Amino acid sequence: MSPSPQRDHSERGYIIPIGGAEQKVRDATILERFIELCGRRAHIAVIPTASELKDTGRRYERLFRKLGADRVSVLNLKRREHCESEDVVEAIEEADGIFMTGGNQLRLSTILGGTAVAQAIRRRNAEGIHVAGTSAGAAFMPEHMIAGGDSGSTPRADMVQLAPGLGLTNRFIIDQHFRQRDRLGRLLTALAYNPFAVGVGLDEDTAAFIGPDDTLEVYGSGGITMVDPSELKESTMDSAHRHEPVSLIGIRLHILVRGGVYDIESRSARLG
């Protein structure tokens, strides 16, 4: 699934994956920056579908109002039929920003995937509104979604499960809670399957603000592990049996912290 095409020379909105556990009270720089991008009197649409907790949407509604949003719509999309509602699609069309909460990313892909709501989010992002997601919401953003997998630093043939994502971008594969849950191996495994994309491993309380020019800037208190397989020379993925480790030769890796920038076109990183 490719991103929706931009129309009439419009500039795509930011794509903002967050690694989970973002600060919500003190030093809430990630969420503050999201609201700032959405503008004065911002209308934020919150999608708590990934979470099975009843109060997740309302907690983010209170938080975004406290941070300055003028209006917050909580879209409780629990079944696919809800995602075909004209009222829900209208709320997406009217929003200045969309926020997808954490939880289980398979709930997002199975409930939202291929629906009118998913199409509206993709279209509106192409038209200029900003889409953020934390934890599961971050994993769901790209074309190829990491649905699950094992911990560990060494890639293995069966280490990751992939599923179709929302398709806001096909340039990245995103993983979250990265350092905290030791997920380098499963991101490397996903990239061995899809060496076209760049891997983005997000620590908790850390976000990648991916701009319309395909540059990524780091916000938050942790780091982002950028994994570039574009110069991959050798891979044993095709011959590895179940549970076996995999060799990958030629992978480039960068660690970026607050202010660091990555340019997807040149595949280059620089300090902020």
C-alpha positions as CSV (number, residue, x, y, z in Angstrom):
1,M,0.0,0.0,0.0
2,S,1.5,3.3,-1.1
3,P,0.8,6.7,0.6
4,S,-2.1,8.7,-0.8
5,P,-1.0,11.1,-3.5
6,Q,-0.7,14.8,-2.8
7,R,-3.0,17.0,-4.6
8,D,-2.8,20.6,-6.0
9,H,0.8,20.9,-4.8
10,S,-0.3,20.5,-1.2
11,E,2.3,19.6,1.5
12,R,1.9,16.4,3.3
13,G,1.4,16.7,7.1
14,Y,3.8,15.4,9.6
15,I,3.9,11.7,10.5
16,I,4.8,11.4,14.2
17,P,5.5,7.9,15.7
18,I,6.1,7.9,19.4
19,G,7.9,5.1,21.2
20,G,5.3,4.8,24.0
21,A,5.3,6.0,27.7
22,E,5.6,9.7,26.5
23,Q,5.7,12.3,29.2
24,K,2.2,13.7,29.8
25,V,2.7,16.2,32.7
26,R,6.3,17.4,33.2
27,D,8.5,18.1,30.1
28,A,5.7,16.9,27.7
29,T,7.7,18.2,24.8
30,I,6.5,15.6,22.3
31,L,2.7,16.2,22.8
32,E,3.3,20.0,23.1
33,R,5.0,20.0,19.7
34,F,2.2,18.0,18.2
35,I,-0.4,20.5,19.4
36,E,1.8,23.4,18.2
37,L,2.0,21.9,14.7
38,C,-1.8,21.5,14.6
39,G,-2.2,25.2,15.2
40,R,-4.2,27.6,17.3
41,R,-7.8,26.4,18.1
42,A,-6.7,22.9,17.0
43,H,-9.3,20.1,16.6
44,I,-7.7,16.7,17.5
45,A,-9.3,13.4,16.7
46,V,-8.2,10.7,19.2
47,I,-8.5,7.0,18.1
48,P,-8.1,4.8,21.2
49,T,-8.9,1.6,19.2
50,A,-5.7,-0.2,20.1
51,S,-6.4,0.1,23.8
52,E,-8.9,-2.1,25.7
53,L,-9.1,0.3,28.6
54,K,-12.3,2.2,28.7
55,D,-10.9,5.5,29.8
56,T,-7.9,5.8,27.4
57,G,-9.6,8.2,25.0
58,R,-11.0,10.4,27.7
59,R,-7.6,10.7,29.4
60,Y,-6.0,11.9,26.1
61,E,-9.0,14.3,25.6
62,R,-8.3,15.9,29.0
63,L,-4.6,16.0,28.3
64,F,-4.9,17.6,24.9
65,R,-7.3,20.2,26.2
66,K,-4.8,21.0,29.0
67,L,-2.1,21.4,26.3
68,G,-4.2,23.9,24.4
69,A,-6.4,22.1,21.9
70,D,-9.7,23.9,21.3
71,R,-11.6,20.7,20.5
72,V,-11.0,17.0,21.0
73,S,-13.1,14.3,19.4
74,V,-12.7,10.7,20.8
75,L,-13.6,8.2,18.1
76,N,-14.4,4.9,19.8
77,L,-14.0,2.6,16.9
78,K,-14.5,-0.9,18.3
79,R,-15.8,-2.7,15.2
80,R,-15.2,-2.4,11.5
81,E,-18.7,-1.1,10.9
82,H,-18.0,1.9,13.1
83,C,-15.2,2.8,10.6
84,E,-17.6,3.2,7.8
85,S,-19.8,5.8,9.6
86,E,-20.2,9.1,7.8
87,D,-20.1,10.9,11.1
88,V,-16.7,9.4,12.0
89,V,-15.3,10.1,8.5
90,E,-16.6,13.7,8.9
91,A,-14.8,14.1,12.2
92,I,-11.5,13.0,10.5
93,E,-12.2,15.5,7.6
94,E,-12.7,18.3,10.1
95,A,-9.6,17.5,12.3
96,D,-6.3,19.4,12.4
97,G,-4.5,16.4,13.9
98,I,-5.1,12.7,14.5
99,F,-3.7,10.8,17.5
100,M,-3.7,7.0,17.8
101,T,-3.1,5.6,21.3
102,G,-1.2,2.6,22.4
103,G,-2.4,-0.9,23.1
104,N,-2.4,-3.8,20.5
105,Q,-1.6,-2.8,17.0
106,L,-3.4,-5.8,15.6
107,R,-6.6,-4.2,16.9
108,L,-5.8,-1.2,14.7
109,S,-5.0,-3.2,11.6
110,T,-8.0,-5.6,11.9
111,I,-10.6,-2.9,12.8
112,L,-9.4,0.1,10.8
113,G,-7.5,-1.5,7.9
114,G,-9.1,-0.9,4.5
115,T,-12.1,1.0,5.9
116,A,-13.4,4.5,5.0
117,V,-11.7,5.8,8.2
118,A,-8.3,4.5,7.1
119,Q,-8.7,6.0,3.7
120,A,-9.7,9.3,5.2
121,I,-6.7,9.4,7.5
122,R,-4.3,8.7,4.6
123,R,-6.0,11.3,2.4
124,R,-6.0,14.0,5.0
125,N,-2.3,13.4,5.8
126,A,-1.5,13.8,2.1
127,E,-3.5,17.1,2.3
128,G,-1.6,18.5,5.2
129,I,-2.9,17.4,8.6
130,H,-0.6,15.8,11.1
131,V,-0.9,12.2,12.3
132,A,0.7,11.0,15.6
133,G,0.6,7.6,17.2
134,T,2.2,6.2,20.4
135,S,3.4,2.6,20.9
136,A,0.9,0.5,18.9
137,G,-0.3,3.6,17.2
138,A,3.3,4.2,16.0
139,A,3.8,0.6,14.8
140,F,0.6,0.9,12.7
141,M,1.6,3.9,10.7
142,P,3.8,2.5,7.9
143,E,2.9,0.1,5.1
144,H,4.6,-2.8,6.8
145,M,3.6,-3.2,10.4
146,I,5.5,-5.1,13.1
147,A,2.6,-7.1,14.7
148,G,4.7,-8.9,17.2
149,G,7.9,-10.8,17.8
150,D,10.7,-11.8,20.2
151,S,13.2,-9.8,22.2
152,G,16.9,-10.0,21.6
153,S,19.7,-8.3,19.6
154,T,20.4,-11.1,17.1
155,P,18.0,-11.5,14.1
156,R,16.4,-14.9,13.6
157,A,14.4,-16.3,10.8
158,D,11.1,-16.5,12.8
159,M,11.7,-13.5,15.1
160,V,9.0,-11.1,13.9
161,Q,5.5,-11.2,12.6
162,L,4.5,-8.6,10.0
163,A,1.1,-7.4,8.9
164,P,-0.3,-4.6,6.7
165,G,-0.2,-1.2,8.3
166,L,-2.0,2.0,7.7
167,G,0.3,3.0,4.8
168,L,1.1,6.6,5.7
169,T,4.6,5.9,4.5
170,N,6.4,3.0,2.8
171,R,9.8,4.4,3.5
172,F,10.1,3.2,7.2
173,I,9.4,0.2,9.4
174,I,8.7,1.3,12.9
175,D,9.3,-0.4,16.2
176,Q,8.6,1.0,19.7
177,H,9.6,0.5,23.4
178,F,12.9,-0.2,21.6
179,R,15.7,-0.1,24.1
180,Q,13.4,-1.0,27.0
181,R,12.3,-4.2,25.4
182,D,15.5,-5.2,23.5
183,R,13.9,-5.2,20.0
184,L,16.9,-4.7,17.8
185,G,16.8,-8.3,16.5
186,R,13.2,-8.2,15.4
187,L,13.6,-4.9,13.6
188,L,16.6,-6.3,11.8
189,T,14.6,-9.4,10.9
190,A,11.8,-7.2,9.5
191,L,14.3,-5.3,7.4
192,A,15.9,-8.5,6.1
193,Y,12.4,-9.2,4.7
194,N,12.0,-5.7,3.4
195,P,15.5,-4.1,2.7
196,F,13.9,-1.2,0.8
197,A,12.7,0.4,4.0
198,V,14.7,2.1,6.8
199,G,14.2,0.8,10.3
200,V,13.1,3.3,13.1
201,G,13.6,1.9,16.6
202,L,11.9,4.3,19.1
203,D,12.8,4.4,22.7
204,E,10.1,5.3,25.2
205,D,9.3,9.0,25.6
206,T,10.9,9.6,22.2
207,A,9.3,10.6,18.9
208,A,10.3,10.9,15.2
209,F,8.8,14.0,13.6
210,I,8.8,13.0,10.0
211,G,8.3,16.1,7.9
212,P,6.9,16.5,4.3
213,D,10.4,16.7,3.0
214,D,11.2,13.2,4.3
215,T,13.5,14.4,7.0
216,L,13.1,13.0,10.5
217,E,13.9,15.0,13.7
218,V,14.1,13.5,17.2
219,Y,12.2,14.8,20.1
220,G,12.0,13.5,23.7
221,S,14.3,12.1,26.3
222,G,15.5,8.9,24.7
223,G,17.1,7.8,21.4
224,I,16.1,6.6,18.0
225,T,18.0,3.7,16.4
226,M,18.0,4.2,12.6
227,V,18.8,1.0,10.7
228,D,19.7,1.5,7.0
229,P,19.8,-1.8,4.9
230,S,20.3,0.0,1.5
231,E,23.9,-1.3,1.3
232,L,23.1,-4.8,2.5
233,K,25.5,-7.1,0.7
234,E,24.9,-10.5,2.2
235,S,21.9,-12.1,4.0
236,T,21.3,-15.7,5.1
237,M,17.6,-15.1,5.6
238,D,16.7,-17.2,2.6
239,S,18.5,-20.3,3.9
240,A,17.9,-20.0,7.7
241,H,15.7,-22.5,9.3
242,R,13.2,-21.9,12.1
243,H,14.9,-20.4,15.3
244,E,18.3,-20.0,13.5
245,P,20.2,-16.8,13.7
246,V,20.7,-14.8,10.5
247,S,23.8,-13.0,9.2
248,L,23.3,-9.5,7.7
249,I,26.4,-7.9,6.2
250,G,26.5,-4.2,5.2
251,I,23.8,-2.8,7.5
252,R,24.4,0.8,8.6
253,L,23.2,1.9,12.0
254,H,22.8,5.4,13.6
255,I,21.8,6.4,17.1
256,L,20.1,9.8,17.3
257,V,19.0,11.8,20.3
258,R,17.0,15.0,20.8
259,G,17.6,17.3,17.9
260,G,19.2,14.7,15.7
261,V,18.1,14.6,12.0
262,Y,17.9,11.8,9.4
263,D,17.4,12.5,5.7
264,I,15.6,9.6,4.0
265,E,16.6,10.7,0.5
266,S,20.4,10.8,1.1
267,R,20.2,8.1,3.9
268,S,22.4,10.4,6.0
269,A,22.2,11.4,9.7
270,R,23.5,14.5,11.5
271,L,23.5,15.9,15.0
272,G,21.1,18.7,15.9
